[in-house]
Structures are given as C-alpha cells and as structure tokens.
Amino acid sequence: MENGAKRVILLALGIILIVIIISYAYATHPSGVKTYSPEPSKGYTRQVTYTLDLNNPIFWFEQRELNESPYFSKAHTFLTENLTFWIPLPKNATINSTYLEIRGLMYINTTTIESNQPYKIDIGDVTSDPGNEIVISYNSITNNTILYDSFKKLIWGYFVTTDEYTIYDVRIGNVTDDTNLEIATASKIGVVVLNSTGEKVWNNTCGGATIRRIDIGNITIDPGEEIAAAGGDIYLLNSTGYLSTSKTLNNQSWAIAIGDINQSMPGNEIVAGTSGNDDKIYVLNYTNGNLFTIWTTQLGGDVIDIAVGNITPDPGNEIVAVTADADILYVINSTGDMVWNLSLIHIS
C-alpha cells in the first residue's frame, strides 16, 4: 500500500514536470520554430519602435539590442516611409540596458543624359518643389536644355531652336519678378530665358551674335536682375529682355562674370575677358545707360573663363581667370593688381 502510494506520487510529479517543460517550450517558441538567436534557449518577443525618414538611399544597418542576446537585421531600402521593427524579448525577462548600432551605405544617384555633347550645368531652386534643381545644356537635335530634380527625375526638356543645336551656357537666376527663378541660355540665336515650367519668357538675338557665355546679377538699380552676355561684344539685357546697352572691346570676348569688384560704386560690375591679340581682363561698370571701363589687366593668353569671389584674406572680391594658350591660372585683386598666377599642370 505504501509502495503503491509512492508510485502514484512519483507519477503525478512526473506528469507535472512534463507539463511544465511543454508549457515553457510553448511560451518561448509558440510557433514551434525557434526564432533567430545565438543562444537558442532564450526566446524573446519584440516591442521597440524607431523611425528612419531618408530620401531614397540603400541603407544597411546592423542592430544589437538588449543585454541578453544580439539581434542582427538584414539590408533594408528606405524610401520616404517610416519602418517599425518589433524586438523579441523573453516573456519574463528583466531588461536593464539596450544598444543600437546603425551602419549606412549611401549609393549616389546617377542618370544617363541624352546628349551628344554636354556643355554647362547650373544649380538653383527653379521650381516650388523642395530642394534645388540641376539644369544642363548640350548639343542635341531634340531637347538641348534639360532640368532634373535632386533625385535624378527629369522635370522637363526644352529645345531652343538654333541651326547649331548647341546651348553653350546656362544660368539660373532671378531675372523676372516671378516668385520662381528663371533659366537663361546662350546660343547662336542669342539669349533665351525660360521659366520654371520650361516655357519661353523672352528671347533677345543680341544683334545676331552667337552668345557663348552669360551671367545673371544685379548691375543696375532697375527691378530684377540683368543678364550680361559675351558674344564677341558685351551685351547687357534687362529683366524684360530689352537690350540696355552693349560695348565693343579691343578684341572678341567669350568669357564673362558678374560680381562686386568695386565696393565704392553702386551695383555689381561686369568682368570680361578677351582673346586674340588683346588677352585682357576688363572690369566694366554701368552708369547712366552705358558700360564704362574701370580698369584692365594684361594676361598671357586667350581668356576662356572667369569667376568672381573672395579667396584671399584681404577685403573685397578677387577675379580668377584662366587662359587657354599658356594654361595659366590668374588671381587679380579688386584694383587690377596681380595677386598670383600658376602654370597649370596636366595630369595624365
């Protein structure tokens, strides 16, 4: 009798132990499949939320959370949506620390441009959409002026009608009184200004000259900005497309920039570079309806490009010019004195 009671008690304890083991296994792995963990004996559920709001990257990240066991994710692609992850935890766990590590790989957006020969690009806030846009000019028998957004999406293309099909230069600026910026193009038919939707605002033929370079800036006291164009001579167009004035230099000019060179005079100045047997930098100021030469500086070769900006500790802007014949980079101060020059080295 006593032995029989003992057997019953042992059997009952065995059944209870089996029930406990099964209950624990079900609680830790209710699906019957072990979740990923470097320690299979530790089951877990997840209840942590975080937000990533990125613009079109491929984003790899590795996360290691909680003090009990590591958890690693796969690669994820985030567009503009938010993503939520649930972190597995033991049902009766005590969590006293957490750790999150994110490692990102950003892939640069690239796009193929339909073009025979790209010429110039510029960046600016042309449309009302967030971010800046990129405008590209090139030689093409279809659209020779193209606008892309910052996510490489084509916004519009415009064909500036010219028998050479080439847009030599493009600039973004506030030409008209429109709230959005405009795009100015330079070609064989002069200067064409397009609005933010790719429609032509106005066109000036500049007396039939082929315009190679343009710039946009505030030169006069009139509303809006002006366009300075280099097409042999220098042409100044106001915000409505009217030819305010022009100036013939000692030789042809194919390089131009606008900037504040002489701070004692109102408005910005036009900086032009000549070629041929002249090879000079001209600084021009607009006064009483005409362009006057403030000073000139002799260089040693055809001036092919110009920029204006402050690159020395001295107050005021400097002029940077590059010549084609001798391949020399020049830096000139606001009074026309040479700061330094550098022979450019070709790296092959």
Disulfide bonds with the S-S distance in Angstrom:
none
